[in-house]
Amino acid sequence: MNFNEFAKEVHDNSIKHGWWEEERSFAEIIALCHSELSEALEEYRDGKPMAYFIDEPIECCLKEETDFSNWHGQKPEGIAVELADCVIRILDYCGKEDIDVESTILLLCQQKITCTLPKLIAECHCSLSWAYDWKHKQKEIMGGLITCILMIFSWCEENHIDIEEIIKIKHEYNKTRPYKHGGKVI
């Protein structure tokens, strides 16, 4: 995945769907990333699979099988889908701010994340909070945001989850959503 190109594509889609008609604060973006992580934890607590359509598991999201022919534009749900939503939100912000995600990834040392899902979520919350604490220093913001992405990718790889494909499916679904969908305050 070319993160810089995908960040621009995600951001363009957000603009087309009215998300950036109003200026969004960095605090709002971070809070929404935290929300996606919390949704992943809720899916986990409810015993949901990594990815599914309604009550139909997406077995193909595991790295052993990559056939997504059953997708048919349905809304994907699940633990990994919520992690993907967090990555998409971060990449949207990076696209807006023209942050060079690829260079930042090269600067950060990617470690393997071998832990439980709750620990991953806690670590991602910490990384996002760290980015927020340093909101006036671009390098630290990038480090916190990109560390969150790297932790999610590493954990998914360790657990044989094809997070890139899940992100692509969710992004394709997001393209089909109505203008200013959702109606939530934030």
C-alpha positions as CSV (number, residue, x, y, z in Angstrom):
1,M,0.0,0.0,0.0
2,N,1.3,3.4,-0.9
3,F,0.1,5.3,2.2
4,N,0.6,8.8,0.7
5,E,-1.5,8.0,-2.4
6,F,-4.1,6.3,-0.3
7,A,-4.3,9.2,2.2
8,K,-5.0,11.6,-0.7
9,E,-7.7,9.2,-2.0
10,V,-9.3,8.8,1.4
11,H,-9.2,12.6,2.0
12,D,-10.7,13.3,-1.5
13,N,-13.6,10.9,-0.6
14,S,-14.2,12.7,2.7
15,I,-14.4,16.0,0.9
16,K,-16.8,14.6,-1.6
17,H,-19.0,13.4,1.2
18,G,-19.1,16.7,3.0
19,W,-16.9,15.8,6.0
20,W,-14.6,18.8,5.6
21,E,-17.2,21.5,4.8
22,E,-16.7,22.7,8.3
23,E,-13.2,23.1,9.8
24,R,-12.4,20.1,12.1
25,S,-10.1,20.6,15.0
26,F,-7.3,18.2,15.7
27,A,-8.9,17.4,19.0
28,E,-12.0,16.2,17.1
29,I,-10.0,14.0,14.8
30,I,-8.1,12.4,17.7
31,A,-11.4,11.9,19.6
32,L,-13.0,10.2,16.6
33,C,-9.9,7.9,16.3
34,H,-10.3,7.0,20.0
35,S,-14.0,6.3,19.2
36,E,-13.1,3.8,16.4
37,L,-10.7,2.0,18.8
38,S,-13.4,1.8,21.4
39,E,-15.8,0.4,18.8
40,A,-13.2,-2.3,18.1
41,L,-13.1,-3.2,21.8
42,E,-16.9,-3.4,21.9
43,E,-17.0,-5.8,19.0
44,Y,-14.4,-7.8,20.8
45,R,-16.4,-7.8,24.1
46,D,-19.5,-8.9,22.1
47,G,-17.6,-11.9,20.7
48,K,-17.8,-10.6,17.1
49,P,-15.4,-11.8,14.4
50,M,-12.6,-9.8,12.9
51,A,-14.8,-8.9,9.9
52,Y,-18.3,-9.8,8.8
53,F,-21.3,-8.6,6.8
54,I,-24.3,-8.5,9.2
55,D,-23.9,-12.0,10.7
56,E,-21.9,-13.5,7.9
57,P,-18.1,-13.8,8.8
58,I,-15.7,-12.6,6.1
59,E,-13.4,-15.6,6.3
60,C,-11.4,-14.1,3.4
61,C,-10.1,-11.3,5.5
62,L,-7.6,-13.8,7.0
63,K,-4.3,-13.8,5.1
64,E,-4.7,-17.5,4.1
65,E,-7.7,-16.6,1.9
66,T,-8.0,-13.4,-0.1
67,D,-11.2,-13.8,-2.2
68,F,-13.5,-10.9,-1.7
69,S,-16.0,-11.8,-4.4
70,N,-18.7,-12.1,-1.8
71,W,-18.5,-8.4,-0.8
72,H,-21.2,-7.0,-3.1
73,G,-21.1,-3.5,-1.5
74,Q,-22.4,-4.5,1.9
75,K,-21.3,-2.6,5.0
76,P,-18.4,-4.4,6.6
77,E,-18.4,-4.7,10.4
78,G,-16.1,-6.3,13.0
79,I,-13.1,-5.8,15.2
80,A,-10.6,-5.4,12.3
81,V,-13.0,-3.2,10.4
82,E,-13.1,-0.8,13.4
83,L,-9.3,-0.8,13.5
84,A,-9.4,-0.1,9.7
85,D,-11.7,2.9,10.4
86,C,-9.1,4.3,12.8
87,V,-6.5,4.0,10.1
88,I,-8.8,5.6,7.6
89,R,-9.5,8.6,9.9
90,I,-5.7,9.0,10.5
91,L,-5.0,8.8,6.8
92,D,-7.8,11.3,6.0
93,Y,-6.2,13.8,8.4
94,C,-2.7,13.1,6.9
95,G,-4.2,13.7,3.4
96,K,-5.7,17.0,4.5
97,E,-2.5,18.2,6.1
98,D,-0.3,16.8,3.3
99,I,1.7,14.7,5.8
100,D,4.3,12.5,4.2
101,V,3.2,9.2,5.7
102,E,5.7,7.1,3.8
103,S,8.7,9.1,5.1
104,T,7.5,9.0,8.6
105,I,7.0,5.2,8.4
106,L,10.6,4.9,7.3
107,L,11.8,7.0,10.3
108,L,9.9,4.9,12.8
109,C,11.2,1.5,13.9
110,Q,8.4,-0.9,13.5
111,Q,8.2,-3.5,16.3
112,K,6.1,-6.6,16.2
113,I,3.1,-6.2,18.4
114,T,2.4,-9.5,20.2
115,C,-0.3,-8.8,22.6
116,T,-4.0,-9.1,23.3
117,L,-6.5,-6.9,21.4
118,P,-7.3,-4.8,24.6
119,K,-3.6,-4.1,25.0
120,L,-3.3,-3.0,21.3
121,I,-6.2,-0.7,21.8
122,A,-4.7,0.8,24.9
123,E,-1.4,1.3,23.2
124,C,-3.1,3.0,20.2
125,H,-5.1,5.2,22.6
126,C,-1.7,6.2,24.2
127,S,-0.1,6.9,20.8
128,L,-3.1,9.1,19.7
129,S,-3.1,11.0,23.1
130,W,0.6,11.6,22.7
131,A,0.1,13.1,19.3
132,Y,-2.6,15.3,20.7
133,D,-0.3,16.4,23.6
134,W,2.2,17.6,21.0
135,K,-0.4,19.2,18.8
136,H,1.8,22.2,17.9
137,K,4.8,20.1,16.8
138,Q,4.2,18.5,13.4
139,K,7.0,15.9,13.8
140,E,5.6,14.6,17.1
141,I,2.0,14.6,15.7
142,M,3.1,12.5,12.7
143,G,5.0,10.1,15.0
144,G,2.0,9.5,17.2
145,L,-0.5,9.1,14.4
146,I,1.8,6.9,12.3
147,T,2.8,4.8,15.3
148,C,-0.9,4.0,15.8
149,I,-1.2,2.9,12.2
150,L,2.0,0.8,12.4
151,M,0.8,-0.9,15.6
152,I,-2.5,-1.8,14.0
153,F,-0.8,-3.2,10.9
154,S,1.7,-5.2,13.0
155,W,-0.9,-6.6,15.3
156,C,-3.0,-7.6,12.3
157,E,-0.1,-9.2,10.6
158,E,0.8,-11.2,13.8
159,N,-2.8,-12.4,13.9
160,H,-3.0,-13.2,10.2
161,I,-5.5,-10.5,9.3
162,D,-5.3,-8.8,5.9
163,I,-5.9,-5.3,7.2
164,E,-4.9,-3.7,3.9
165,E,-7.7,-5.5,2.2
166,I,-10.2,-4.7,5.0
167,I,-9.2,-1.0,4.7
168,K,-9.8,-1.1,1.0
169,I,-13.2,-2.8,1.4
170,K,-14.2,-0.2,4.0
171,H,-13.0,2.7,1.9
172,E,-14.9,1.3,-1.2
173,Y,-18.0,1.1,1.0
174,N,-17.4,4.6,2.3
175,K,-17.5,5.9,-1.3
176,T,-21.0,4.6,-1.7
177,R,-22.4,6.3,1.4
178,P,-24.7,9.3,1.0
179,Y,-23.5,12.9,1.3
180,K,-23.0,13.8,5.0
181,H,-24.3,10.4,6.1
182,G,-24.7,9.5,9.7
183,G,-26.1,12.7,11.1
184,K,-23.9,12.6,14.2
185,V,-22.7,15.8,15.9
186,I,-19.0,15.1,15.4
